[in-house]
Amino acid sequence: VIPDHKDRDSSFSRLKNLVKFFENKDISTITMDDADSYKSWRLQQISQRNKPISKATVNREIEVLKNMLNTKAVQWGYLSSPRLTGIKKFKENNRERILKESEIKKLLASIDEGYLKDFVLIALNTGMRKSEILSLEFKAVYLDEGYVYVANSKSGESRKIPLNSTTMKIFKRRLDNKGKCDFVFENPQTQKNYLCIRRSFKTACEKAKIRNLRPHDLRHTFATRAVQKGDIYHLSKILG
């Protein structure tokens, strides 16, 4: 049920909340009304930060529930067919946070040399998604040609992302100091790629006194700066 990727810890937390509500209910009896009741129940809860549970949080938990009942339970033979095919999620208020040039300088100044600074610089200079950067392997980095190849893009299409002098230096340095695995961002403790940077990124933002910034906002910042320079067609290809 729990995905084996960067979101694993968050999924465990979501599963715990689902268990609190559904623990005495057989999965074969869970209905759409039960799922709607869960959504209403969760919105009345208070988070550990003493804030109301957001609709976005409830939506992520419903996604886990759907994965359990629509996919895993059917695959494993507990259900003969999916249970929650028509459940609707809450409409979320999508926000975009674009960094100012002064904020970019403060953020970079707050981060020591290492994987996090390299991550931030690559995101700001390529517009790659967090998952694309952390899962990137050296075989997808073509330094001689000056681009990175993303095979499994979220849009379903592969794409080539051009590298500038900043990102070229980062990839070359990381290649020269390559560890035992093929990931560009190898965690030396696990000898696999880093799965999550949320805590270190949050610490850097707090140190730089930058509020309400997510790693994904680095991608928005890249896009905004690129739009200001023109060439929307090639930008759309780069961002996928």
C-alpha positions as CSV (number, residue, x, y, z in Angstrom):
1,V,0.0,0.0,0.0
2,I,2.8,2.4,0.9
3,P,4.7,3.6,-2.2
4,D,8.5,3.1,-2.2
5,H,9.6,6.6,-3.0
6,K,10.2,10.1,-1.5
7,D,6.6,10.3,-0.2
8,R,6.9,7.2,1.9
9,D,6.9,8.8,5.3
10,S,4.0,11.0,4.5
11,S,2.0,8.0,3.2
12,F,2.6,6.2,6.5
13,S,1.2,9.2,8.4
14,R,-1.9,9.3,6.1
15,L,-2.5,5.6,6.6
16,K,-2.5,6.1,10.4
17,N,-5.2,8.7,10.1
18,L,-7.3,6.3,7.8
19,V,-6.9,3.5,10.4
20,K,-8.2,5.7,13.1
21,F,-11.5,6.1,11.2
22,F,-11.8,2.7,9.5
23,E,-10.2,0.3,11.9
24,N,-13.4,-1.5,12.9
25,K,-14.7,-1.7,9.3
26,D,-14.2,-4.6,6.8
27,I,-12.8,-3.2,3.6
28,S,-15.5,-5.0,1.6
29,T,-18.1,-2.9,3.4
30,I,-16.5,0.5,2.9
31,T,-18.7,2.7,0.6
32,M,-18.5,6.1,-1.0
33,D,-20.6,7.5,1.8
34,D,-18.0,6.2,4.3
35,A,-15.3,7.9,2.3
36,D,-17.3,11.2,2.3
37,S,-17.8,10.9,6.0
38,Y,-14.1,10.5,6.5
39,K,-13.5,13.7,4.5
40,S,-15.9,15.6,6.7
41,W,-14.4,14.1,9.9
42,R,-10.9,15.0,8.9
43,L,-11.7,18.6,8.2
44,Q,-12.9,18.9,11.8
45,Q,-9.5,17.7,13.1
46,I,-6.6,19.9,14.3
47,S,-3.1,19.3,13.1
48,Q,0.0,18.9,15.4
49,R,0.7,22.5,14.6
50,N,-2.6,23.6,16.1
51,K,-4.0,24.4,12.7
52,P,-7.1,23.1,10.9
53,I,-6.5,20.1,8.6
54,S,-6.4,21.5,5.0
55,K,-8.4,20.2,2.1
56,A,-5.1,19.3,0.4
57,T,-4.1,17.0,3.3
58,V,-7.5,15.3,3.1
59,N,-7.1,14.8,-0.7
60,R,-3.7,13.1,-0.2
61,E,-5.2,10.8,2.4
62,I,-8.1,9.9,0.0
63,E,-5.5,9.1,-2.6
64,V,-4.0,6.5,-0.3
65,L,-7.5,5.1,0.5
66,K,-8.2,4.8,-3.2
67,N,-4.9,3.1,-3.9
68,M,-5.8,0.6,-1.1
69,L,-9.3,-0.2,-2.3
70,N,-9.1,0.4,-6.0
71,T,-5.7,-1.2,-6.7
72,K,-4.0,-3.2,-4.0
73,A,-7.0,-4.9,-2.5
74,V,-8.1,-6.0,-6.0
75,Q,-4.6,-7.1,-7.0
76,W,-4.2,-9.1,-3.8
77,G,-7.7,-10.7,-4.1
78,Y,-9.4,-9.1,-1.1
79,L,-11.9,-7.3,-3.4
80,S,-13.3,-8.4,-6.7
81,S,-13.6,-4.9,-8.1
82,P,-12.6,-1.3,-7.1
83,R,-14.7,0.4,-4.4
84,L,-14.1,4.1,-4.8
85,T,-13.9,4.8,-8.5
86,G,-16.1,7.9,-8.4
87,I,-15.1,9.7,-5.2
88,K,-14.4,13.4,-5.6
89,K,-11.6,15.3,-4.0
90,F,-11.8,18.8,-2.7
91,K,-10.9,21.7,-4.9
92,E,-7.5,23.0,-3.7
93,N,-6.3,26.6,-3.8
94,N,-3.2,26.2,-5.9
95,R,-0.6,28.9,-5.0
96,E,2.6,29.9,-6.7
97,R,5.5,31.3,-4.8
98,I,8.1,33.1,-7.0
99,L,11.4,34.0,-5.5
100,K,12.8,37.4,-5.9
101,E,16.4,37.8,-6.9
102,S,17.2,39.1,-3.4
103,E,15.6,36.0,-1.9
104,I,17.5,33.7,-4.2
105,K,20.7,35.2,-2.9
106,K,19.7,34.9,0.7
107,L,18.6,31.3,0.3
108,L,21.8,30.2,-1.4
109,A,23.8,32.1,1.3
110,S,22.0,30.2,4.0
111,I,23.0,26.7,2.6
112,D,26.4,25.2,3.0
113,E,28.2,23.6,0.1
114,G,26.7,20.1,-0.5
115,Y,23.8,18.2,-1.9
116,L,21.1,20.8,-0.9
117,K,22.8,23.8,-2.5
118,D,23.4,21.7,-5.7
119,F,19.8,20.7,-5.7
120,V,18.6,24.3,-5.3
121,L,20.9,25.5,-8.1
122,I,19.9,22.8,-10.5
123,A,16.2,23.4,-9.8
124,L,16.6,27.2,-10.3
125,N,18.6,26.7,-13.5
126,T,16.7,23.9,-15.2
127,G,13.1,23.9,-13.9
128,M,13.3,20.2,-13.1
129,R,10.9,18.7,-10.6
130,K,12.2,17.6,-7.2
131,S,11.6,14.0,-8.0
132,E,13.3,14.3,-11.3
133,I,16.4,15.8,-9.7
134,L,16.7,13.3,-6.8
135,S,16.1,10.3,-9.0
136,L,18.5,11.4,-11.8
137,E,21.2,9.0,-12.7
138,F,24.6,9.9,-14.3
139,K,23.7,7.9,-17.4
140,A,21.1,10.6,-18.2
141,V,23.6,13.5,-17.9
142,Y,25.2,14.3,-21.2
143,L,28.0,16.7,-20.4
144,D,29.6,16.7,-23.8
145,E,26.3,17.6,-25.5
146,G,25.2,19.9,-22.6
147,Y,21.9,18.5,-21.6
148,V,20.0,16.2,-19.2
149,Y,17.6,13.6,-20.5
150,V,14.4,13.0,-18.4
151,A,12.8,9.7,-19.6
152,N,9.9,9.4,-17.1
153,S,8.4,12.8,-17.0
154,K,5.2,13.5,-15.1
155,S,3.6,14.5,-18.4
156,G,4.4,11.1,-19.9
157,E,6.8,12.5,-22.4
158,S,10.6,12.4,-22.3
159,R,12.5,15.6,-22.7
160,K,16.0,17.1,-23.0
161,I,16.9,19.9,-20.6
162,P,19.8,22.2,-21.6
163,L,22.5,22.9,-19.1
164,N,24.1,26.3,-18.5
165,S,27.6,26.8,-17.1
166,T,26.4,26.6,-13.5
167,T,24.7,23.3,-13.8
168,M,27.5,21.9,-16.0
169,K,30.0,22.6,-13.2
170,I,27.7,20.9,-10.6
171,F,27.2,17.8,-12.6
172,K,30.9,17.5,-13.6
173,R,32.0,17.9,-9.9
174,R,29.5,15.3,-8.8
175,L,30.6,12.9,-11.5
176,D,34.2,13.4,-10.5
177,N,33.2,12.6,-6.9
178,K,30.9,9.8,-7.8
179,G,30.1,7.3,-5.0
180,K,29.1,3.6,-5.3
181,C,25.7,4.1,-6.9
182,D,24.7,5.7,-10.2
183,F,22.5,8.4,-8.7
184,V,23.7,12.0,-9.0
185,F,22.4,12.7,-5.5
186,E,23.7,9.8,-3.6
187,N,23.0,9.6,0.1
188,P,26.4,8.3,1.5
189,Q,24.6,6.7,4.5
190,T,22.3,4.5,2.3
191,Q,24.4,4.5,-0.9
192,K,21.1,5.2,-2.7
193,N,19.6,8.5,-3.8
194,Y,18.2,11.0,-1.4
195,L,14.4,10.5,-1.1
196,C,13.4,13.6,0.8
197,I,15.0,17.1,1.3
198,R,12.0,18.6,3.1
199,R,13.6,19.0,6.5
200,S,16.9,20.4,5.3
201,F,15.1,22.7,2.8
202,K,12.9,24.0,5.6
203,T,15.9,24.7,7.8
204,A,17.6,26.6,5.0
205,C,14.4,28.7,4.5
206,E,14.1,29.5,8.2
207,K,17.8,30.5,8.3
208,A,17.3,32.8,5.3
209,K,14.0,34.1,6.8
210,I,12.0,33.1,3.7
211,R,8.5,32.0,4.4
212,N,6.0,29.8,2.5
213,L,8.5,28.3,0.1
214,R,8.4,24.7,-1.2
215,P,11.0,23.0,-3.3
216,H,8.5,23.0,-6.2
217,D,8.4,26.8,-6.1
218,L,12.0,26.7,-7.4
219,R,10.5,25.3,-10.6
220,H,7.9,28.1,-10.7
221,T,10.7,30.6,-10.2
222,F,12.7,29.2,-13.1
223,A,9.7,29.3,-15.4
224,T,8.9,33.0,-14.5
225,R,12.4,34.1,-15.1
226,A,12.5,32.2,-18.4
227,V,9.2,33.7,-19.5
228,Q,10.6,37.2,-18.9
229,K,13.4,36.4,-21.4
230,G,10.9,35.1,-24.0
231,D,10.8,32.0,-26.2
232,I,7.7,30.4,-24.6
233,Y,7.7,27.4,-27.1
234,H,11.2,26.1,-26.0
235,L,10.3,26.8,-22.3
236,S,7.3,24.6,-22.6
237,K,9.5,21.8,-24.0
238,I,12.0,22.2,-21.2
239,L,9.4,22.1,-18.5
240,G,7.5,19.3,-20.1
